[in-house]
Amino acid sequence: MSVRARPPFGGLDASMEVISGKWKVLIRWALRDDPQRFGALKRQVPGVSEKVLARQLRELEQDRVVRREAYDDRTGLRVEYSLTPRGIDLYQALKPLGDWGRRHLAPDAAPDRG
């Protein structure tokens, strides 16, 4: 069920709905600095199929986390994806979670003694 269709039970479940999906966090990470074309995103998220990448990009766009912009230039139609202000805010919210994972779960992290 999407965030748009479910009753508001609180912020955490709504947030989890937007970041759920195996690839969504990695897609947002790939878009953190600059807009990316579909092919570049596919290379930055190894293992994702084109079908799944397209579906998850559509869902992120529906949640207003990712913006899809189409340009018609001399070489033809070009589509780029970027984070919206909402997506940037979500990236900032997830950054401490990534830091925690690097400190505690990364292969080179010291074992937790307590």
N, C-alpha and C positions, 0 to 999 in steps of 0.2 A: 504494500500500500504506500502511496507516495505521501510526502509531507503535505501536499496541497489537498489531499482527500481525507486525511485523518483528523480527528478532533484533537485540539491542543491539550495534551496531558502534561506538558512541561517542556522545558528547553532541551534537556539531555536527549530524550527520545527523538525529538525533531532533528537535533544535530546528528544523531547516529543514523537517521534515515538518509540524510544528505551525504554522509561519508560512507554509507554501506556499499558494498560491492568490492570485489577483489581488486579492481584497478583504479577506482576513483581517486584514492589518495595519491597514487603514483601519477595519475594524469594531472592532478592539481600541482604536484611537485614539479612536473615537467614544464608547467606553464608559469612557474613562480616569477621568472625574470622577464621573459619576452613572449610575444605572441608566437604561436607555432602552427605550421601547416600540418595536415593530417599525417602525411608520410613521416615528418620529423617526430611527431608524437608517437607513431608506431615504432620507430627506431628507439626512442627513449624509454618505452615501456615494453621491453622484450617479453615475448610470450603471449601477448594479447592478440587475439584475432581481429581482423578488420571489422567483422560484424559486431563483436563485443565492444570494441573501441568506439564505433559509431553509435551504438546504443547507449553506452555510458556517457558519451559526450552529449547526446540528446537529453538524457536525464539531468545532467549537470546544467545544461542550458535551461531546461524547464524549471530547475530550482534556482535559477538566476545566479549561479556561481561561475559559469563559463559563458562567454560571449562568442558567438559565431558571426564573423563578418566576411561577406563575399565581395570581391573586387573584380571588376572587368577591366583588365589592362591589355597592353599590346600582345601579351603572350596567351591571352584567354582568361577564363574564369579562374580566380585564385581565392581560396577560402582559408582564413586564419582563425585560430581559437586563442582566446586570452581570458585571464581572470577578470571578473567584474569587481567593483569595490567590495561586494559581498564575498566574493571568492578570495580576495586579498585578506579580508578580515578573518575568514575561515582558515586560510593558510597560517596567519599569525597565531590563531588559537591552537592549531595543530603542532606548531613548531616545538613547544615544550614537550609534547608527547614524543616527538622524534628524538629530542635531546635525552629524555628518560630512557628510551630504547637503546640509544648509543651508550649511555652510561651503564645500564644494567643487563642488556641482552645481547649487545654486539659481541662477536667472537673474541675480540681483544679486551672486553670488559673484565675487571677483576671480579672474582666470585663474591657474592653478597654473603656476609657472615652474620647477618642478624635479621 
